[in-house]
Each structure stands twice: as C-alpha cells, then as structure tokens.
Amino acid sequence: MRIGELSAQTGVTRDTIRFYEKVGLVTGVRLPNGYRDFAPETVAWLQYVRTAQRLGFSLAEIARTGEELRKVPDTASALSALFEEKIQVIDVRMGELAALRAELAERVGTGCPLRARPTA
C-alpha cells in the first residue's frame, strides 16, 4: 500500500511515517516510480507504535521491544512484563518529581530561589 493509504488507515501523517522509516520503525519498498510501498501488516504495527507512545514508551523502547515481542510465543506475558517495568520507572520518576516539588516549595518566598539551600 502507498504512504497516503497507510496514512489514511492509521491516522499517522505522511511525514511521521517517513520519519519512522528513516529511524527504522517501518520499512517500505521503493517502487520503480519512486513511491513507497508498505506491507498491509504495517497498519497494525503503526497502531501498536502510537498506542505504545501514548503509554509513555519512547521510540527507541518501541523499536527494541517490538523486535523482542516478535520473537516470543506468549506476547501477552511479554507485554505484561514490559508494562511492569514501565510502572517501576514511572514510580521512581514520581518519587524524584515529588522531591523536586518539595524542594521548590521550600524555596518559595525566600527571595532567591536559585540560592543553595541552607544545610542543617
């Protein structure tokens, strides 16, 4: 299928598809007329990519895990393990953000919030 049809079926812009092709997330074959031709299964893959992005996965993570998922027979278990890992990363980041918020809150009204915090 050509890039316009792929874009229409997935809601992913042509520019984004070209970018994904450039970074290796999708592969199209160049036809003699210069058009890109994508396999029908690219539709499902792009839907997976977009969903994974909405769930907080980076394109690098998607590329890596996509390859891993293609190699395992039990995709549901593998996805659950990936989600568990991502939840742990999010929990750590939430803790870091809470500490940052607390430090910023301490500096409110100090006159110079960029000054080093006094040590006790």
Backbone atoms as SQL, in Angstrom:
CREATE TABLE atoms (id INTEGER PRIMARY KEY, chain TEXT, resi INTEGER, resn TEXT, atom TEXT, x REAL, y REAL, z REAL);
INSERT INTO atoms VALUES
  (1, 'A', 1, 'MET', 'N', 0.852, -1.167, 0.000),
  (2, 'A', 1, 'MET', 'CA', 0.000, 0.000, 0.000),
  (3, 'A', 1, 'MET', 'C', 0.896, 1.226, 0.000),
  (4, 'A', 2, 'ARG', 'N', 0.442, 2.277, -0.633),
  (5, 'A', 2, 'ARG', 'CA', 1.219, 3.512, -0.705),
  (6, 'A', 2, 'ARG', 'C', 1.059, 4.310, 0.577),
  (7, 'A', 3, 'ILE', 'N', 1.956, 5.267, 0.753),
  (8, 'A', 3, 'ILE', 'CA', 2.035, 6.018, 2.000),
  (9, 'A', 3, 'ILE', 'C', 0.738, 6.776, 2.310),
  (10, 'A', 4, 'GLY', 'N', 0.066, 7.307, 1.293),
  (11, 'A', 4, 'GLY', 'CA', -1.184, 8.025, 1.514),
  (12, 'A', 4, 'GLY', 'C', -2.266, 7.127, 2.090),
  (13, 'A', 5, 'GLU', 'N', -2.365, 5.920, 1.550),
  (14, 'A', 5, 'GLU', 'CA', -3.351, 4.962, 2.046),
  (15, 'A', 5, 'GLU', 'C', -3.005, 4.523, 3.470),
  (16, 'A', 6, 'LEU', 'N', -1.715, 4.297, 3.730),
  (17, 'A', 6, 'LEU', 'CA', -1.276, 3.928, 5.075),
  (18, 'A', 6, 'LEU', 'C', -1.600, 5.041, 6.067),
  (19, 'A', 7, 'SER', 'N', -1.363, 6.266, 5.666),
  (20, 'A', 7, 'SER', 'CA', -1.668, 7.417, 6.497),
  (21, 'A', 7, 'SER', 'C', -3.162, 7.499, 6.788),
  (22, 'A', 8, 'ALA', 'N', -3.977, 7.300, 5.761),
  (23, 'A', 8, 'ALA', 'CA', -5.432, 7.367, 5.926),
  (24, 'A', 8, 'ALA', 'C', -5.940, 6.269, 6.856),
  (25, 'A', 9, 'GLN', 'N', -5.383, 5.085, 6.749),
  (26, 'A', 9, 'GLN', 'CA', -5.856, 3.960, 7.568),
  (27, 'A', 9, 'GLN', 'C', -5.408, 4.050, 9.022),
  (28, 'A', 10, 'THR', 'N', -4.291, 4.733, 9.267),
  (29, 'A', 10, 'THR', 'CA', -3.744, 4.758, 10.627),
  (30, 'A', 10, 'THR', 'C', -3.900, 6.094, 11.333),
  (31, 'A', 11, 'GLY', 'N', -4.147, 7.157, 10.578),
  (32, 'A', 11, 'GLY', 'CA', -4.203, 8.488, 11.174),
  (33, 'A', 11, 'GLY', 'C', -2.822, 9.061, 11.468),
  (34, 'A', 12, 'VAL', 'N', -1.778, 8.402, 10.993),
  (35, 'A', 12, 'VAL', 'CA', -0.407, 8.860, 11.153),
  (36, 'A', 12, 'VAL', 'C', -0.050, 9.666, 9.903),
  (37, 'A', 13, 'THR', 'N', 0.501, 10.850, 10.102),
  (38, 'A', 13, 'THR', 'CA', 0.809, 11.694, 8.946),
  (39, 'A', 13, 'THR', 'C', 1.892, 11.066, 8.072),
  (40, 'A', 14, 'ARG', 'N', 1.916, 11.490, 6.823),
  (41, 'A', 14, 'ARG', 'CA', 2.944, 11.004, 5.901),
  (42, 'A', 14, 'ARG', 'C', 4.333, 11.363, 6.388),
  (43, 'A', 15, 'ASP', 'N', 4.474, 12.577, 6.915),
  (44, 'A', 15, 'ASP', 'CA', 5.782, 12.988, 7.437),
  (45, 'A', 15, 'ASP', 'C', 6.236, 12.092, 8.581),
  (46, 'A', 16, 'THR', 'N', 5.301, 11.733, 9.453),
  (47, 'A', 16, 'THR', 'CA', 5.633, 10.852, 10.576),
  (48, 'A', 16, 'THR', 'C', 6.024, 9.475, 10.062),
  (49, 'A', 17, 'ILE', 'N', 5.302, 8.964, 9.091),
  (50, 'A', 17, 'ILE', 'CA', 5.637, 7.663, 8.507),
  (51, 'A', 17, 'ILE', 'C', 7.024, 7.720, 7.883),
  (52, 'A', 18, 'ARG', 'N', 7.324, 8.797, 7.173),
  (53, 'A', 18, 'ARG', 'CA', 8.667, 8.950, 6.585),
  (54, 'A', 18, 'ARG', 'C', 9.736, 8.975, 7.678),
  (55, 'A', 19, 'PHE', 'N', 9.439, 9.685, 8.784),
  (56, 'A', 19, 'PHE', 'CA', 10.375, 9.733, 9.899),
  (57, 'A', 19, 'PHE', 'C', 10.571, 8.333, 10.483),
  (58, 'A', 20, 'TYR', 'N', 9.466, 7.612, 10.708),
  (59, 'A', 20, 'TYR', 'CA', 9.557, 6.250, 11.247),
  (60, 'A', 20, 'TYR', 'C', 10.383, 5.362, 10.313),
  (61, 'A', 21, 'GLU', 'N', 10.220, 5.575, 9.021),
  (62, 'A', 21, 'GLU', 'CA', 11.005, 4.809, 8.055),
  (63, 'A', 21, 'GLU', 'C', 12.489, 5.169, 8.176),
  (64, 'A', 22, 'LYS', 'N', 12.772, 6.448, 8.335),
  (65, 'A', 22, 'LYS', 'CA', 14.156, 6.920, 8.451),
  (66, 'A', 22, 'LYS', 'C', 14.854, 6.328, 9.675),
  (67, 'A', 23, 'VAL', 'N', 14.120, 6.213, 10.795),
  (68, 'A', 23, 'VAL', 'CA', 14.720, 5.680, 12.022),
  (69, 'A', 23, 'VAL', 'C', 14.577, 4.160, 12.136),
  (70, 'A', 24, 'GLY', 'N', 13.964, 3.529, 11.149),
  (71, 'A', 24, 'GLY', 'CA', 13.897, 2.071, 11.119),
  (72, 'A', 24, 'GLY', 'C', 12.705, 1.431, 11.778),
  (73, 'A', 25, 'LEU', 'N', 11.690, 2.216, 12.145),
  (74, 'A', 25, 'LEU', 'CA', 10.495, 1.621, 12.762),
  (75, 'A', 25, 'LEU', 'C', 9.580, 0.953, 11.741),
  (76, 'A', 26, 'VAL', 'N', 9.554, 1.464, 10.534),
  (77, 'A', 26, 'VAL', 'CA', 8.783, 0.839, 9.459),
  (78, 'A', 26, 'VAL', 'C', 9.685, 0.727, 8.237),
  (79, 'A', 27, 'THR', 'N', 9.320, -0.191, 7.378),
  (80, 'A', 27, 'THR', 'CA', 10.098, -0.399, 6.166),
  (81, 'A', 27, 'THR', 'C', 9.169, -0.378, 4.969),
  (82, 'A', 28, 'GLY', 'N', 9.524, 0.454, 4.026),
  (83, 'A', 28, 'GLY', 'CA', 8.792, 0.497, 2.777),
  (84, 'A', 28, 'GLY', 'C', 9.721, 0.134, 1.636),
  (85, 'A', 29, 'VAL', 'N', 9.151, -0.397, 0.598),
  (86, 'A', 29, 'VAL', 'CA', 9.921, -0.758, -0.582),
  (87, 'A', 29, 'VAL', 'C', 9.707, 0.339, -1.617),
  (88, 'A', 30, 'ARG', 'N', 10.776, 0.792, -2.218),
  (89, 'A', 30, 'ARG', 'CA', 10.653, 1.802, -3.278),
  (90, 'A', 30, 'ARG', 'C', 10.262, 1.126, -4.581),
  (91, 'A', 31, 'LEU', 'N', 9.190, 1.602, -5.162),
  (92, 'A', 31, 'LEU', 'CA', 8.744, 1.102, -6.444),
  (93, 'A', 31, 'LEU', 'C', 9.521, 1.810, -7.552),
  (94, 'A', 32, 'PRO', 'N', 9.506, 1.278, -8.765),
  (95, 'A', 32, 'PRO', 'CA', 10.238, 1.915, -9.861),
  (96, 'A', 32, 'PRO', 'C', 9.835, 3.379, -10.098),
  (97, 'A', 33, 'ASN', 'N', 8.593, 3.725, -9.769),
  (98, 'A', 33, 'ASN', 'CA', 8.139, 5.101, -9.954),
  (99, 'A', 33, 'ASN', 'C', 8.534, 6.008, -8.790),
  (100, 'A', 34, 'GLY', 'N', 9.239, 5.456, -7.784),
  (101, 'A', 34, 'GLY', 'CA', 9.703, 6.246, -6.645),
  (102, 'A', 34, 'GLY', 'C', 8.776, 6.232, -5.447),
  (103, 'A', 35, 'TYR', 'N', 7.569, 5.731, -5.617),
  (104, 'A', 35, 'TYR', 'CA', 6.643, 5.668, -4.495),
  (105, 'A', 35, 'TYR', 'C', 7.090, 4.611, -3.482),
  (106, 'A', 36, 'ARG', 'N', 6.704, 4.831, -2.236),
  (107, 'A', 36, 'ARG', 'CA', 6.948, 3.828, -1.198),
  (108, 'A', 36, 'ARG', 'C', 5.775, 2.860, -1.191),
  (109, 'A', 37, 'ASP', 'N', 6.082, 1.590, -0.968),
  (110, 'A', 37, 'ASP', 'CA', 5.052, 0.567, -0.853),
  (111, 'A', 37, 'ASP', 'C', 5.240, -0.126, 0.487),
  (112, 'A', 38, 'PHE', 'N', 4.175, -0.160, 1.288),
  (113, 'A', 38, 'PHE', 'CA', 4.237, -0.750, 2.621),
  (114, 'A', 38, 'PHE', 'C', 3.359, -1.995, 2.673),
  (115, 'A', 39, 'ALA', 'N', 3.828, -2.981, 3.432),
  (116, 'A', 39, 'ALA', 'CA', 3.070, -4.219, 3.600),
  (117, 'A', 39, 'ALA', 'C', 1.808, -3.938, 4.410),
  (118, 'A', 40, 'PRO', 'N', 0.739, -4.691, 4.190),
  (119, 'A', 40, 'PRO', 'CA', -0.514, -4.476, 4.925),
  (120, 'A', 40, 'PRO', 'C', -0.356, -4.555, 6.445),
  (121, 'A', 41, 'GLU', 'N', 0.564, -5.392, 6.949),
  (122, 'A', 41, 'GLU', 'CA', 0.752, -5.514, 8.402),
  (123, 'A', 41, 'GLU', 'C', 1.355, -4.270, 9.031),
  (124, 'A', 42, 'THR', 'N', 1.799, -3.323, 8.202),
  (125, 'A', 42, 'THR', 'CA', 2.324, -2.060, 8.718),
  (126, 'A', 42, 'THR', 'C', 1.227, -1.268, 9.430),
  (127, 'A', 43, 'VAL', 'N', -0.021, -1.454, 9.029),
  (128, 'A', 43, 'VAL', 'CA', -1.144, -0.766, 9.676),
  (129, 'A', 43, 'VAL', 'C', -1.188, -1.147, 11.156),
  (130, 'A', 44, 'ALA', 'N', -1.184, -2.432, 11.447),
  (131, 'A', 44, 'ALA', 'CA', -1.234, -2.897, 12.842),
  (132, 'A', 44, 'ALA', 'C', 0.009, -2.446, 13.606),
  (133, 'A', 45, 'TRP', 'N', 1.159, -2.495, 12.966),
  (134, 'A', 45, 'TRP', 'CA', 2.389, -2.074, 13.628),
  (135, 'A', 45, 'TRP', 'C', 2.330, -0.594, 13.995),
  (136, 'A', 46, 'LEU', 'N', 1.852, 0.257, 13.094),
  (137, 'A', 46, 'LEU', 'CA', 1.746, 1.686, 13.396),
  (138, 'A', 46, 'LEU', 'C', 0.741, 1.947, 14.510),
  (139, 'A', 47, 'GLN', 'N', -0.323, 1.178, 14.557),
  (140, 'A', 47, 'GLN', 'CA', -1.278, 1.309, 15.659),
  (141, 'A', 47, 'GLN', 'C', -0.615, 0.930, 16.978),
  (142, 'A', 48, 'TYR', 'N', 0.209, -0.109, 16.948),
  (143, 'A', 48, 'TYR', 'CA', 0.968, -0.509, 18.141),
  (144, 'A', 48, 'TYR', 'C', 1.915, 0.614, 18.562),
  (145, 'A', 49, 'VAL', 'N', 2.637, 1.183, 17.607),
  (146, 'A', 49, 'VAL', 'CA', 3.591, 2.257, 17.890),
  (147, 'A', 49, 'VAL', 'C', 2.879, 3.434, 18.546),
  (148, 'A', 50, 'ARG', 'N', 1.778, 3.854, 17.991),
  (149, 'A', 50, 'ARG', 'CA', 1.048, 5.007, 18.537),
  (150, 'A', 50, 'ARG', 'C', 0.504, 4.717, 19.939),
  (151, 'A', 51, 'THR', 'N', -0.010, 3.527, 20.149),
  (152, 'A', 51, 'THR', 'CA', -0.510, 3.161, 21.472),
  (153, 'A', 51, 'THR', 'C', 0.641, 3.132, 22.476),
  (154, 'A', 52, 'ALA', 'N', 1.754, 2.541, 22.091),
  (155, 'A', 52, 'ALA', 'CA', 2.912, 2.473, 22.979),
  (156, 'A', 52, 'ALA', 'C', 3.407, 3.875, 23.333),
  (157, 'A', 53, 'GLN', 'N', 3.396, 4.782, 22.373),
  (158, 'A', 53, 'GLN', 'CA', 3.797, 6.158, 22.658),
  (159, 'A', 53, 'GLN', 'C', 2.849, 6.791, 23.677),
  (160, 'A', 54, 'ARG', 'N', 1.549, 6.580, 23.507),
  (161, 'A', 54, 'ARG', 'CA', 0.581, 7.131, 24.457),
  (162, 'A', 54, 'ARG', 'C', 0.790, 6.556, 25.863),
  (163, 'A', 55, 'LEU', 'N', 1.320, 5.338, 25.939),
  (164, 'A', 55, 'LEU', 'CA', 1.575, 4.706, 27.227),
  (165, 'A', 55, 'LEU', 'C', 2.930, 5.110, 27.812),
  (166, 'A', 56, 'GLY', 'N', 3.632, 6.003, 27.130),
  (167, 'A', 56, 'GLY', 'CA', 4.866, 6.542, 27.675),
  (168, 'A', 56, 'GLY', 'C', 6.146, 5.898, 27.188),
  (169, 'A', 57, 'PHE', 'N', 6.061, 5.021, 26.224),
  (170, 'A', 57, 'PHE', 'CA', 7.257, 4.388, 25.698),
  (171, 'A', 57, 'PHE', 'C', 7.900, 5.289, 24.641),
  (172, 'A', 58, 'SER', 'N', 9.218, 5.368, 24.674),
  (173, 'A', 58, 'SER', 'CA', 9.952, 6.151, 23.672),
  (174, 'A', 58, 'SER', 'C', 10.033, 5.354, 22.370),
  (175, 'A', 59, 'LEU', 'N', 10.377, 6.026, 21.289),
  (176, 'A', 59, 'LEU', 'CA', 10.525, 5.320, 20.013),
  (177, 'A', 59, 'LEU', 'C', 11.634, 4.274, 20.093),
  (178, 'A', 60, 'ALA', 'N', 12.702, 4.571, 20.821),
  (179, 'A', 60, 'ALA', 'CA', 13.790, 3.600, 20.978),
  (180, 'A', 60, 'ALA', 'C', 13.289, 2.362, 21.720),
  (181, 'A', 61, 'GLU', 'N', 12.497, 2.575, 22.776),
  (182, 'A', 61, 'GLU', 'CA', 11.934, 1.440, 23.520),
  (183, 'A', 61, 'GLU', 'C', 10.988, 0.638, 22.636),
  (184, 'A', 62, 'ILE', 'N', 10.203, 1.334, 21.842),
  (185, 'A', 62, 'ILE', 'CA', 9.242, 0.658, 20.961),
  (186, 'A', 62, 'ILE', 'C', 9.978, -0.194, 19.943),
  (187, 'A', 63, 'ALA', 'N', 11.029, 0.361, 19.359),
  (188, 'A', 63, 'ALA', 'CA', 11.803, -0.390, 18.369),
  (189, 'A', 63, 'ALA', 'C', 12.414, -1.638, 19.000),
  (190, 'A', 64, 'ARG', 'N', 13.008, -1.474, 20.178),
  (191, 'A', 64, 'ARG', 'CA', 13.664, -2.598, 20.863),
  (192, 'A', 64, 'ARG', 'C', 12.646, -3.648, 21.283),
  (193, 'A', 65, 'THR', 'N', 11.575, -3.206, 21.938),
  (194, 'A', 65, 'THR', 'CA', 10.591, -4.164, 22.437),
  (195, 'A', 65, 'THR', 'C', 9.793, -4.799, 21.307),
  (196, 'A', 66, 'GLY', 'N', 9.595, -4.061, 20.233),
  (197, 'A', 66, 'GLY', 'CA', 8.886, -4.628, 19.085),
  (198, 'A', 66, 'GLY', 'C', 9.619, -5.829, 18.525),
  (199, 'A', 67, 'GLU', 'N', 10.933, -5.704, 18.423),
  (200, 'A', 67, 'GLU', 'CA', 11.741, -6.831, 17.955),
  (201, 'A', 67, 'GLU', 'C', 11.666, -7.994, 18.942),
  (202, 'A', 68, 'GLU', 'N', 11.733, -7.676, 20.229),
  (203, 'A', 68, 'GLU', 'CA', 11.659, -8.720, 21.254),
  (204, 'A', 68, 'GLU', 'C', 10.312, -9.431, 21.206),
  (205, 'A', 69, 'LEU', 'N', 9.235, -8.668, 21.037),
  (206, 'A', 69, 'LEU', 'CA', 7.899, -9.258, 21.043),
  (207, 'A', 69, 'LEU', 'C', 7.672, -10.183, 19.850),
  (208, 'A', 70, 'ARG', 'N', 8.311, -9.873, 18.751),
  (209, 'A', 70, 'ARG', 'CA', 8.148, -10.727, 17.569),
  (210, 'A', 70, 'ARG', 'C', 8.782, -12.102, 17.772),
  (211, 'A', 71, 'LYS', 'N', 9.683, -12.214, 18.737),
  (212, 'A', 71, 'LYS', 'CA', 10.422, -13.455, 18.943),
  (213, 'A', 71, 'LYS', 'C', 9.807, -14.355, 20.019),
  (214, 'A', 72, 'VAL', 'N', 8.847, -13.847, 20.792),
  (215, 'A', 72, 'VAL', 'CA', 8.297, -14.646, 21.889),
  (216, 'A', 72, 'VAL', 'C', 6.931, -15.212, 21.517),
  (217, 'A', 73, 'PRO', 'N', 6.667, -16.441, 21.953),
  (218, 'A', 73, 'PRO', 'CA', 5.372, -17.039, 21.627),
  (219, 'A', 73, 'PRO', 'C', 4.222, -16.461, 22.452),
  (220, 'A', 74, 'ASP', 'N', 4.490, -16.059, 23.693),
  (221, 'A', 74, 'ASP', 'CA', 3.434, -15.546, 24.570),
  (222, 'A', 74, 'ASP', 'C', 3.542, -14.023, 24.666),
  (223, 'A', 75, 'THR', 'N', 2.965, -13.345, 23.695),
  (224, 'A', 75, 'THR', 'CA', 3.058, -11.894, 23.626),
  (225, 'A', 75, 'THR', 'C', 2.393, -11.234, 24.822),
  (226, 'A', 76, 'ALA', 'N', 1.286, -11.776, 25.302),
  (227, 'A', 76, 'ALA', 'CA', 0.571, -11.166, 26.429),
  (228, 'A', 76, 'ALA', 'C', 1.458, -11.133, 27.674),
  (229, 'A', 77, 'SER', 'N', 2.140, -12.213, 27.970),
  (230, 'A', 77, 'SER', 'CA', 3.037, -12.240, 29.128),
  (231, 'A', 77, 'SER', 'C', 4.199, -11.280, 28.939),
  (232, 'A', 78, 'ALA', 'N', 4.747, -11.242, 27.735),
  (233, 'A', 78, 'ALA', 'CA', 5.869, -10.345, 27.457),
  (234, 'A', 78, 'ALA', 'C', 5.435, -8.884, 27.596),
  (235, 'A', 79, 'LEU', 'N', 4.253, -8.555, 27.100),
  (236, 'A', 79, 'LEU', 'CA', 3.747, -7.183, 27.242),
  (237, 'A', 79, 'LEU', 'C', 3.506, -6.839, 28.709),
  (238, 'A', 80, 'SER', 'N', 2.953, -7.782, 29.452),
  (239, 'A', 80, 'SER', 'CA', 2.720, -7.533, 30.873),
  (240, 'A', 80, 'SER', 'C', 4.034, -7.251, 31.591),
  (241, 'A', 81, 'ALA', 'N', 5.082, -7.975, 31.253),
  (242, 'A', 81, 'ALA', 'CA', 6.393, -7.740, 31.860),
  (243, 'A', 81, 'ALA', 'C', 6.911, -6.350, 31.488),
  (244, 'A', 82, 'LEU', 'N', 6.724, -5.945, 30.239),
  (245, 'A', 82, 'LEU', 'CA', 7.140, -4.601, 29.813),
  (246, 'A', 82, 'LEU', 'C', 6.373, -3.528, 30.574),
  (247, 'A', 83, 'PHE', 'N', 5.083, -3.750, 30.757),
  (248, 'A', 83, 'PHE', 'CA', 4.268, -2.777, 31.483),
  (249, 'A', 83, 'PHE', 'C', 4.721, -2.675, 32.935),
  (250, 'A', 84, 'GLU', 'N', 5.031, -3.818, 33.555),
  (251, 'A', 84, 'GLU', 'CA', 5.525, -3.810, 34.935),
  (252, 'A', 84, 'GLU', 'C', 6.819, -3.001, 35.035),
  (253, 'A', 85, 'GLU', 'N', 7.727, -3.203, 34.077),
  (254, 'A', 85, 'GLU', 'CA', 8.983, -2.450, 34.072),
  (255, 'A', 85, 'GLU', 'C', 8.713, -0.956, 33.934),
  (256, 'A', 86, 'LYS', 'N', 7.796, -0.602, 33.051),
  (257, 'A', 86, 'LYS', 'CA', 7.483, 0.812, 32.824),
  (258, 'A', 86, 'LYS', 'C', 6.851, 1.420, 34.079),
  (259, 'A', 87, 'ILE', 'N', 6.011, 0.673, 34.761),
  (260, 'A', 87, 'ILE', 'CA', 5.397, 1.159, 36.005),
  (261, 'A', 87, 'ILE', 'C', 6.475, 1.446, 37.035),
  (262, 'A', 88, 'GLN', 'N', 7.479, 0.584, 37.140),
  (263, 'A', 88, 'GLN', 'CA', 8.581, 0.809, 38.082),
  (264, 'A', 88, 'GLN', 'C', 9.348, 2.087, 37.736),
  (265, 'A', 89, 'VAL', 'N', 9.606, 2.296, 36.452),
  (266, 'A', 89, 'VAL', 'CA', 10.298, 3.517, 36.013),
  (267, 'A', 89, 'VAL', 'C', 9.461, 4.746, 36.367),
  (268, 'A', 90, 'ILE', 'N', 8.166, 4.665, 36.137),
  (269, 'A', 90, 'ILE', 'CA', 7.262, 5.780, 36.440),
  (270, 'A', 90, 'ILE', 'C', 7.238, 6.046, 37.949),
  (271, 'A', 91, 'ASP', 'N', 7.188, 4.990, 38.751),
  (272, 'A', 91, 'ASP', 'CA', 7.177, 5.156, 40.207),
  (273, 'A', 91, 'ASP', 'C', 8.445, 5.863, 40.691),
  (274, 'A', 92, 'VAL', 'N', 9.587, 5.476, 40.154),
  (275, 'A', 92, 'VAL', 'CA', 10.848, 6.135, 40.520),
  (276, 'A', 92, 'VAL', 'C', 10.799, 7.602, 40.119),
  (277, 'A', 93, 'ARG', 'N', 10.350, 7.849, 38.912),
  (278, 'A', 93, 'ARG', 'CA', 10.282, 9.235, 38.420),
  (279, 'A', 93, 'ARG', 'C', 9.301, 10.064, 39.249),
  (280, 'A', 94, 'MET', 'N', 8.185, 9.470, 39.659),
  (281, 'A', 94, 'MET', 'CA', 7.227, 10.184, 40.506),
  (282, 'A', 94, 'MET', 'C', 7.859, 10.561, 41.836),
  (283, 'A', 95, 'GLY', 'N', 8.672, 9.669, 42.390),
  (284, 'A', 95, 'GLY', 'CA', 9.380, 9.978, 43.624),
  (285, 'A', 95, 'GLY', 'C', 10.351, 11.128, 43.432),
  (286, 'A', 96, 'GLU', 'N', 11.075, 11.114, 42.326),
  (287, 'A', 96, 'GLU', 'CA', 12.009, 12.199, 42.023),
  (288, 'A', 96, 'GLU', 'C', 11.269, 13.520, 41.855),
  (289, 'A', 97, 'LEU', 'N', 10.145, 13.472, 41.165),
  (290, 'A', 97, 'LEU', 'CA', 9.361, 14.693, 40.954),
  (291, 'A', 97, 'LEU', 'C', 8.773, 15.207, 42.269),
  (292, 'A', 98, 'ALA', 'N', 8.343, 14.314, 43.147),
  (293, 'A', 98, 'ALA', 'CA', 7.816, 14.733, 44.449),
  (294, 'A', 98, 'ALA', 'C', 8.908, 15.419, 45.266),
  (295, 'A', 99, 'ALA', 'N', 10.127, 14.881, 45.232),
  (296, 'A', 99, 'ALA', 'CA', 11.245, 15.503, 45.950),
  (297, 'A', 99, 'ALA', 'C', 11.578, 16.865, 45.352),
  (298, 'A', 100, 'LEU', 'N', 11.559, 16.966, 44.040),
  (299, 'A', 100, 'LEU', 'CA', 11.815, 18.246, 43.372),
  (300, 'A', 100, 'LEU', 'C', 10.741, 19.257, 43.735),
  (301, 'A', 101, 'ARG', 'N', 9.498, 18.819, 43.750),
  (302, 'A', 101, 'ARG', 'CA', 8.400, 19.715, 44.113),
  (303, 'A', 101, 'ARG', 'C', 8.575, 20.224, 45.542),
  (304, 'A', 102, 'ALA', 'N', 8.923, 19.330, 46.442),
  (305, 'A', 102, 'ALA', 'CA', 9.111, 19.718, 47.846),
  (306, 'A', 102, 'ALA', 'C', 10.231, 20.747, 47.980),
  (307, 'A', 103, 'GLU', 'N', 11.313, 20.537, 47.252),
  (308, 'A', 103, 'GLU', 'CA', 12.417, 21.490, 47.313),
  (309, 'A', 103, 'GLU', 'C', 12.013, 22.844, 46.744),
  (310, 'A', 104, 'LEU', 'N', 11.304, 22.842, 45.647),
  (311, 'A', 104, 'LEU', 'CA', 10.821, 24.103, 45.079),
  (312, 'A', 104, 'LEU', 'C', 9.877, 24.806, 46.050),
  (313, 'A', 105, 'ALA', 'N', 8.990, 24.046, 46.693),
  (314, 'A', 105, 'ALA', 'CA', 8.051, 24.634, 47.651),
  (315, 'A', 105, 'ALA', 'C', 8.806, 25.276, 48.814),
  (316, 'A', 106, 'GLU', 'N', 9.910, 24.679, 49.250),
  (317, 'A', 106, 'GLU', 'CA', 10.715, 25.254, 50.326),
  (318, 'A', 106, 'GLU', 'C', 11.322, 26.595, 49.915),
  (319, 'A', 107, 'ARG', 'N', 11.609, 26.751, 48.647),
  (320, 'A', 107, 'ARG', 'CA', 12.279, 27.959, 48.158),
  (321, 'A', 107, 'ARG', 'C', 11.308, 29.099, 47.850),
  (322, 'A', 108, 'VAL', 'N', 10.037, 28.807, 47.784),
  (323, 'A', 108, 'VAL', 'CA', 9.051, 29.852, 47.515),
  (324, 'A', 108, 'VAL', 'C', 9.123, 30.895, 48.629),
  (325, 'A', 109, 'GLY', 'N', 9.211, 32.151, 48.224),
  (326, 'A', 109, 'GLY', 'CA', 9.224, 33.247, 49.186),
  (327, 'A', 109, 'GLY', 'C', 10.576, 33.506, 49.841),
  (328, 'A', 110, 'THR', 'N', 11.628, 32.843, 49.390),
  (329, 'A', 110, 'THR', 'CA', 12.946, 33.050, 50.001),
  (330, 'A', 110, 'THR', 'C', 13.671, 34.253, 49.424),
  (331, 'A', 111, 'GLY', 'N', 13.152, 34.839, 48.378),
  (332, 'A', 111, 'GLY', 'CA', 13.793, 35.994, 47.762),
  (333, 'A', 111, 'GLY', 'C', 14.765, 35.610, 46.672),
  (334, 'A', 112, 'CYS', 'N', 15.375, 34.451, 46.767),
  (335, 'A', 112, 'CYS', 'CA', 16.314, 33.992, 45.734),
  (336, 'A', 112, 'CYS', 'C', 16.213, 32.468, 45.638),
  (337, 'A', 113, 'PRO', 'N', 15.262, 31.997, 44.888),
  (338, 'A', 113, 'PRO', 'CA', 15.035, 30.562, 44.854),
  (339, 'A', 113, 'PRO', 'C', 16.172, 29.767, 44.203),
  (340, 'A', 114, 'LEU', 'N', 17.130, 30.436, 43.592),
  (341, 'A', 114, 'LEU', 'CA', 18.223, 29.695, 42.973),
  (342, 'A', 114, 'LEU', 'C', 19.420, 29.547, 43.906),
  (343, 'A', 115, 'ARG', 'N', 19.390, 30.218, 45.043),
  (344, 'A', 115, 'ARG', 'CA', 20.450, 30.139, 46.034),
  (345, 'A', 115, 'ARG', 'C', 20.501, 28.716, 46.611),
  (346, 'A', 116, 'ALA', 'N', 21.697, 28.289, 46.968),
  (347, 'A', 116, 'ALA', 'CA', 21.838, 26.959, 47.552),
  (348, 'A', 116, 'ALA', 'C', 21.007, 26.866, 48.816),
  (349, 'A', 117, 'ARG', 'N', 20.399, 25.732, 49.018),
  (350, 'A', 117, 'ARG', 'CA', 19.567, 25.518, 50.192),
  (351, 'A', 117, 'ARG', 'C', 20.457, 25.404, 51.423),
  (352, 'A', 118, 'PRO', 'N', 20.093, 26.084, 52.507),
  (353, 'A', 118, 'PRO', 'CA', 20.910, 26.003, 53.722),
  (354, 'A', 118, 'PRO', 'C', 20.923, 24.568, 54.264),
  (355, 'A', 119, 'THR', 'N', 22.089, 24.163, 54.734),
  (356, 'A', 119, 'THR', 'CA', 22.193, 22.829, 55.316),
  (357, 'A', 119, 'THR', 'C', 22.041, 22.925, 56.823),
  (358, 'A', 120, 'ALA', 'N', 21.449, 21.938, 57.389),
  (359, 'A', 120, 'ALA', 'CA', 21.176, 21.956, 58.830),
  (360, 'A', 120, 'ALA', 'C', 22.287, 21.323, 59.615);
